[in-house]
Amino acid sequence: MIVRTFPVGPLACNCTVIVDEKSAEAIVVDGGDGVDEVAALLERNGWSAKLLVHTHAHIDHIGDLGKLRERTGGAGLLHPADLPLYQTLAWQAQWLGLHRAPPIVALDGELSDGQLLELGPIRLDVLHTPGHTPGSVCFAVHDKQDTMLLTGDTLFAGSIGRWDLGGTSMEDIVHSIQTRLMPYADATPVVPGHGPFTTVGVERRANPYLQ
């Protein structure tokens, strides 16, 4: 398994590209604001995007899905509970002071809790973790004996995502983290949607929202 994580867009969203070395197929997580960077990485390495998956429907995570799909050919997936939020891209762009809103495009499929996405021997378990948004999901990425968590804007290093953006509460997001993420081993790496990486153990011990 090859994993590349890099910040994209003005809000520095962490985009993660997961690649099966044998097939050269890739799953792109939260590449919605980094079309040029993602496409260049794939083209430079001869990788082919199979899926474009999104932890939630905020503009910095999914805004340019249409352009990225045109460039890479990957299928775009989102949890259906975030479809109403996805329809507000124009309002989100205005709220952020952007001059132009990206187009809303039809999704190619849905993400659901317990769903298994496969890429050769690599497995991505979809974990529905409502709280930051109603349809927020995290991904547990498994390769042989190794597991890592891609937590979107649900869990950050030393903090948690906002819950005041409509339809959720702090209790929701903390409950999702405690029940869906904290059961993983302390050594499990955590790649948040923004900012530095951390581990489950560090957050279990030190994150003030989880004490």
C-alpha positions as CSV (number, residue, x, y, z in Angstrom):
1,M,0.0,0.0,0.0
2,I,1.2,3.5,-0.9
3,V,-0.3,6.4,1.1
4,R,0.2,10.1,0.2
5,T,-1.4,12.8,2.3
6,F,-1.0,16.5,1.4
7,P,-2.9,19.8,2.1
8,V,-5.0,21.2,-0.7
9,G,-6.9,24.4,-1.2
10,P,-7.0,27.7,0.8
11,L,-8.3,25.9,3.9
12,A,-5.5,23.3,3.7
13,C,-7.7,20.2,3.7
14,N,-5.7,17.0,4.1
15,C,-6.3,15.0,0.9
16,T,-5.2,11.3,1.1
17,V,-4.4,9.1,-1.9
18,I,-4.3,5.4,-1.2
19,V,-2.8,3.1,-3.9
20,D,-2.6,-0.6,-4.5
21,E,1.0,-1.1,-5.8
22,K,0.1,-4.2,-7.8
23,S,-2.8,-2.7,-9.8
24,A,-1.8,0.9,-9.6
25,E,-5.4,1.8,-8.7
26,A,-6.1,4.5,-6.2
27,I,-8.8,5.8,-3.9
28,V,-8.7,9.5,-3.3
29,V,-10.1,10.8,0.0
30,D,-11.3,14.4,0.2
31,G,-9.7,15.6,-3.0
32,G,-12.5,18.1,-3.7
33,D,-10.3,21.2,-3.4
34,G,-7.1,20.0,-5.0
35,V,-7.8,19.0,-8.6
36,D,-4.5,20.0,-10.1
37,E,-2.4,18.5,-7.3
38,V,-4.3,15.2,-7.2
39,A,-4.3,14.8,-11.0
40,A,-0.6,15.6,-11.2
41,L,0.2,13.1,-8.5
42,L,-1.8,10.4,-10.2
43,E,-0.4,11.1,-13.7
44,R,3.2,11.4,-12.5
45,N,3.1,8.0,-10.9
46,G,0.9,6.2,-13.5
47,W,-1.9,5.7,-10.9
48,S,-5.6,5.4,-11.9
49,A,-8.3,6.8,-9.6
50,K,-11.0,4.2,-9.0
51,L,-13.0,6.0,-6.3
52,L,-13.2,9.7,-5.1
53,V,-14.7,9.4,-1.6
54,H,-15.5,12.3,0.7
55,T,-15.7,12.4,4.5
56,H,-18.4,15.1,4.3
57,A,-19.9,17.8,2.1
58,H,-18.2,20.9,3.1
59,I,-16.8,22.8,0.1
60,D,-13.2,22.3,1.0
61,H,-13.6,18.6,1.0
62,I,-15.9,18.1,-2.0
63,G,-16.3,21.3,-3.9
64,D,-14.5,20.4,-7.1
65,L,-15.6,16.8,-7.3
66,G,-16.9,17.5,-10.8
67,K,-13.6,18.7,-12.2
68,L,-11.7,16.0,-10.4
69,R,-13.9,13.3,-11.8
70,E,-13.4,14.7,-15.3
71,R,-9.7,14.7,-14.9
72,T,-9.3,11.2,-13.2
73,G,-12.4,9.2,-14.1
74,G,-13.0,8.1,-10.5
75,A,-16.5,7.5,-9.1
76,G,-17.6,10.1,-6.6
77,L,-19.2,8.8,-3.3
78,L,-20.8,10.6,-0.4
79,H,-23.0,9.6,2.6
80,P,-26.6,10.4,1.7
81,A,-27.2,12.3,4.9
82,D,-24.9,15.0,3.6
83,L,-26.6,15.4,0.3
84,P,-28.7,18.4,1.5
85,L,-25.5,20.0,2.7
86,Y,-23.9,19.4,-0.7
87,Q,-26.7,21.3,-2.3
88,T,-25.6,24.5,-0.3
89,L,-22.2,24.9,-2.1
90,A,-23.2,28.3,-3.3
91,W,-24.0,29.5,0.2
92,Q,-20.8,27.9,1.5
93,A,-18.8,29.7,-1.1
94,Q,-20.4,33.0,-0.2
95,W,-19.8,32.4,3.5
96,L,-16.1,31.8,2.8
97,G,-15.9,34.9,0.6
98,L,-15.3,33.0,-2.6
99,H,-16.2,34.8,-5.8
100,R,-17.4,31.7,-7.6
101,A,-19.2,28.6,-6.4
102,P,-18.3,25.2,-7.9
103,P,-21.0,23.3,-9.7
104,I,-23.1,20.7,-7.9
105,V,-22.8,17.4,-9.8
106,A,-24.6,14.1,-9.4
107,L,-22.9,11.5,-7.2
108,D,-22.0,8.1,-8.6
109,G,-23.0,6.3,-5.5
110,E,-23.5,6.4,-1.7
111,L,-21.3,5.6,1.3
112,S,-23.0,3.7,4.1
113,D,-22.0,2.6,7.6
114,G,-20.3,-0.8,7.5
115,Q,-19.6,-0.5,3.8
116,L,-16.4,-2.1,2.6
117,L,-14.4,-0.5,-0.2
118,E,-11.7,-2.7,-1.6
119,L,-8.5,-2.0,-3.6
120,G,-6.6,-5.2,-4.1
121,P,-5.7,-6.4,-0.6
122,I,-6.5,-3.0,0.9
123,R,-9.8,-2.5,2.7
124,L,-11.5,0.7,3.7
125,D,-14.2,0.3,6.2
126,V,-16.8,3.1,6.2
127,L,-17.7,4.4,9.7
128,H,-20.7,6.7,9.9
129,T,-19.7,9.3,12.5
130,P,-22.4,12.0,12.6
131,G,-21.5,15.1,14.5
132,H,-19.5,17.5,12.4
133,T,-22.2,17.0,9.8
134,P,-25.1,14.6,9.7
135,G,-23.4,12.5,7.0
136,S,-19.8,12.7,8.2
137,V,-17.9,9.4,7.8
138,C,-14.4,8.2,8.8
139,F,-12.4,5.5,7.0
140,A,-10.5,2.7,8.7
141,V,-7.8,1.7,6.2
142,H,-6.5,-1.9,6.5
143,D,-3.5,-3.4,4.8
144,K,-2.5,-6.8,6.1
145,Q,-1.8,-6.1,9.8
146,D,-1.7,-2.3,9.6
147,T,-4.7,0.0,10.2
148,M,-4.9,3.8,10.0
149,L,-7.9,6.1,10.5
150,L,-8.9,8.9,8.2
151,T,-11.1,11.0,10.4
152,G,-12.1,14.0,8.2
153,D,-13.3,16.9,10.4
154,T,-14.6,14.6,13.1
155,L,-11.4,14.1,15.2
156,F,-8.3,16.4,15.1
157,A,-5.1,16.4,17.0
158,G,-6.1,17.7,20.4
159,S,-9.5,18.8,19.3
160,I,-12.7,17.8,17.5
161,G,-14.6,19.2,14.6
162,R,-17.2,22.0,14.8
163,W,-20.7,20.8,15.6
164,D,-22.5,24.2,15.2
165,L,-23.0,24.2,11.4
166,G,-26.4,22.7,11.4
167,G,-28.3,19.5,12.4
168,T,-25.8,18.2,15.0
169,S,-24.5,18.7,18.5
170,M,-21.3,18.3,20.6
171,E,-22.9,15.2,22.1
172,D,-23.3,13.7,18.7
173,I,-19.7,14.2,17.6
174,V,-18.2,13.0,21.0
175,H,-20.4,10.0,20.9
176,S,-19.3,9.1,17.4
177,I,-15.6,9.5,18.4
178,Q,-16.0,7.4,21.6
179,T,-18.0,4.6,20.0
180,R,-16.5,4.4,16.5
181,L,-12.9,5.6,16.8
182,M,-11.7,5.0,20.3
183,P,-12.2,1.2,20.2
184,Y,-9.1,1.1,17.9
185,A,-5.7,0.3,19.4
186,D,-3.7,3.2,20.9
187,A,-1.0,2.9,18.2
188,T,-3.5,3.4,15.4
189,P,-2.4,6.4,13.3
190,V,-5.0,9.2,12.8
191,V,-5.0,11.4,9.7
192,P,-7.4,14.3,10.3
193,G,-9.1,16.4,7.7
194,H,-6.8,19.4,8.7
195,G,-3.6,19.8,10.6
196,P,-1.1,17.4,12.1
197,F,-1.4,13.6,12.4
198,T,-1.9,12.0,15.7
199,T,-2.8,8.5,17.2
200,V,-5.8,7.0,18.9
201,G,-3.8,6.7,22.2
202,V,-2.7,10.3,22.3
203,E,-6.3,11.5,21.8
204,R,-7.7,9.0,24.3
205,R,-5.3,10.3,26.9
206,A,-5.0,14.0,26.1
207,N,-7.9,15.3,24.0
208,P,-9.9,17.5,26.3
209,Y,-13.2,16.7,24.6
210,L,-12.8,13.0,25.3
211,Q,-12.0,13.1,29.0
